[in-house]
Amino acid sequence: MAEETKTTTLVTPENPPPSPPLESNPTQEVLPTETKTPATDPPEEETVAVAPVEVTTAATAEVTPEEHQPPTVTETETASTEKKVAGESETSQKEEAAEEQKRIPQNLGSFKEESSKLSDLSNSEKKSLDEFKNLVKDAFGSEQVTIWGVPLLEDDKTDVVLLKFLRARDFKVKDSLTMLKNTIKWRNEFKIDELVDEELVDDLDKVVFMHGHDREGHPVCYNVYGEFQNKELYNKTFSDEEKRKHFLRTRIQFLERSIRKLDFSSGGVSTIFQVNDMKNSPGLGKKELRSATKQAVELLQDNYPEFVFKQAFINVPWWYLVFYTVIGPFMTPRSKSKLVFAGPSRSAETLFNYISPEQVPVQYGGLSVDPCDCNPDFSLDDEASEVTVKPGTKQTVEIIIYEKCEIVWEIRVIGWEVSYKAEFAPEEKDAYTVVIQKPRKMKPSDEPVLTQSFKVNELGKVLLTVDNPTSKKKKLVYRFNVKPL
């Protein structure tokens, strides 16, 4: 007897979609489905509409052309000798993944960022803030003090700035005042306000850079330590004391400029998401880098309180655990809870937990290109979708087209090792399916992102199919735009 085919269709519960007209503006209809391939005869079909709160039954899932829903995703499970081969290697891969899980700490505790809304403060916190403001007024008198572009006690953003110092010292008002005084003193000695406007020259644009934002709106800063494997760059940056001072000044300037773009208003985003790429990092053996890093970390801890929303360490090597073992006991539980670690095999997946794929740079598994490069078809605002392709299964992204247009799409599977094809199936009965891309076996060394397009001259649907014959689950990421003809 044939196995049944299970189809799961996602629809929006608040607005049950009506049937789409055949003629309208060019749009796309998205109908996520999950299908298990029958072993013999064609099966009957059972459709279940899935909503976030309740499960209902629906004969079809149709949307108006004006709606933008996730494209249809069909998952087909195969049973063959190929699956047996996959199963033989699956054990070793699971053991390897489990071993990496043991070596690398993942998330070291739950962390929820404190609200920057003044109305969310407890009574005791409000009392501490008011007391702190009075002490600041007494300490600086008529002196005009500006920090990160905010004039203290003269701007409504002052409260959010002072809250950072209070939280860094567990709302101990006198300790917070001492920290603030020391920070102002250091800023004056270092001439921070002048530094911000200086034209400093460095070659570190690939070492530290801002790119996109996370799912909660925090700007994301990437630190790529592997760039220092370049001996010329390393020596140019750290070979003597003068160069190390210049390095520190450029990093502080970069940080100051980034901070001044944050929103210090009540409820605004005033913290940064840090991503630290440890791939090919020089490690602890480079004493010049270690010394410069230690000095920078001390300055940040003393003078830039509560600016990190979360620290994600990706492509973490074994030696970093030795370093973490040393510093871990000196960290507070709150600081530890902001840390996230991921080995090479889970780096992209870990980033996607916090940052949407369209915001993640291509080199880290996303779709976003360097701002210096040109991508005329997509921008950071064009959302991408993610699908997990299970071992030994096939996923088909179905995009229904309503009018003549040109459709452009980007697609990638992290690490590839899959087969990919693209087709156009006309709506007209007995019409021939058009092959856009013949089945192609994608290797890890192939281009990370495929960009393709197709001119649609009749109603129908574009089918993007990814076949995963391996014993590993794969992450499929894609997005598309439709241009009227």
Protein Blocks (a to p, Z undefined) as FASTA:
>chain_A
ZZdddddddddfklccddddfbdcdddddddddddddfkbccddddddddfkbccddfbd
cddfkbccdddddddddddfklmmmmmmmmmmmmmmmmmmmmpccbebdcddddfbfklp
cfklmmmmmmmmmmmmmmnmmaccdeehiaghiafklmmmmmmmmmmnoopaklmmmmmm
mmmmmmmmnommlmmmpccddfklmmpccehjdfkopacddddfklmmpmklmmmmmmpm
klmmmmmmmmmmmmmmmmmmpcfbghiacbdcddddfehiabjmlmmlmmmmmmmmmmmm
mmmghkafbacdehiafklmmmmmmmmmmpcfklmmmpccddfklmmmmmmmmmcfklpc
fknopabdcfkbccfkbcfklccddddddehiacddddddfbdcddddddddehijpacd
dddddfbghiacddfbgcddddfklcfbdcdddddfbdcddddddddfbfbdcddddddd
dddZZ
